[in-house]
Amino acid sequence: MRRSGRELLPALLFLLPFLAVLVVFFVYASARAVYFSFTDYDLFNAPAWVGLENYRALFRDDNFLYALRNSLVFAAVVTTVQTAGALVTASALNRRVRGMTFFRSAFYMPAVTSSVVITLIFLWLFQRLGGVNYLLTAVARNAPAIGAFVLITVIAQTLQVWGERRRWRGAAAGSKRAVAALDPALLVVSLLVAAGATTVLGLLGHLAPRGTEAIAINWLQTRQEVPAGAPFPLRAPLPLVAIMVQNAFTTIPTFMLMFLAALQDVPRSYYEAAALDGANAAQQFFHITIPSLQPVIFLVVSLGLIGTLQMFDQVAIFGSAVPLQSVITLAYFVYNRMFPGAQLPEVGFASAAAMFLAALTLAIVLLQRTVLRAEGDR
């Protein structure tokens, strides 16, 4: 007991700075926010107890309803995209190929770049005359050449795979080789053939660019929502879609790194045994990779939901460049009511919104934990 006490004291001293910060900026601040959520308080006058009035008033506020819809749609779409994108990217980069370190570093770069800088770049890209509309215009005008390139690639790949499978079909049992539909060596040949054929057809004038007008989608200064005919909870404003693209671009590399580290621990013998049993790449991915990564998938989805439900910085940077109701989220709603500029801050109302956001985040994370656990037990 005496020895344990001597060891406990230095540990507590080392933990004291962290515990002090935790108590002051989390425990005390959270308790004050819970109390203020039941009061009418503006930082200048004494708090007046109003009970549940602030919580009832939330659902009578149009901006709060827009913020709730935007946060839920943003969390659902971005979490799904970033989880799937990170898993696929990590699987593609989990190969022992010369130069793979460079590609891993290049894919991870958006995660270490300042989110403010990335947001400003995307703010320019989504302007009416920005890079996104320019690329869409280029694709529309060169649709014949792009379509011909894809079609010729598919035809060439199909013919090569069919020929290779036919050639190996008559080989001895020990020398047979499985030919995948997207065999890399055959795919390179197909792409080269398609590029050459498309170039020749273009020079002959069969694939001339179309005279399409320049696409000028108003991504930012609009209240337009997509899909237009969907119910209100399932629609997303175009400015919010632009933020979704930017957020997924910056978060996929971080989660990719987590999946990549987990993939390093999956024994190669699993894939070798599955290949011997005749499993193709897709079957190996769904029956070996995903079950082996179940704990990491839960971690990634949980972090993704927490991060997307509390998304704030992109909305704050977009600021007055877009209509508020098109991009407002619950986190920005709390900030906007707490620091409303020249008006008196609504501390009680903002605290109620913050408590609602915390409860919503906890409920969604617990729900997805239950769903993922049920899927893992099957």
Buried (B, 14 or more C-beta within 10 A) or exposed (E): EEEEEEEEEEEEEEEEEEEEEEEEEEEEEEEEBBBBBBBBBBEEEEBEEBEEBBBEBBEEBEBBBBBBBBBBBBBBBBBEBBBEBBBBBBBEBBEEEEEEEEBBEEBBEBBEEEBEEBBEBBBEBBBBEBEBBEEBBBEBBBBBBBEBBEEBBEBBBEEBBEEBEEEEEEEEEEEEEEBEEEBEEBBEEBBEBBEEBBEEBBEEEEBEEEEBEEBEBEBBEBEBBEEEEEEEEEBBBBBBBBBBBBBBBBBBBBBBBBBBEBBEEBEEEBBEEBBEEEBEBEEBBEEBBBBBBBEBBBBBBBBBBBBBBBBBEBBBBBEEEBBBBBBBBBBBBBBBBBEEEEEEBBBBBBBBBBBBBBEBBEEBBEEBEEEBEEEEEE
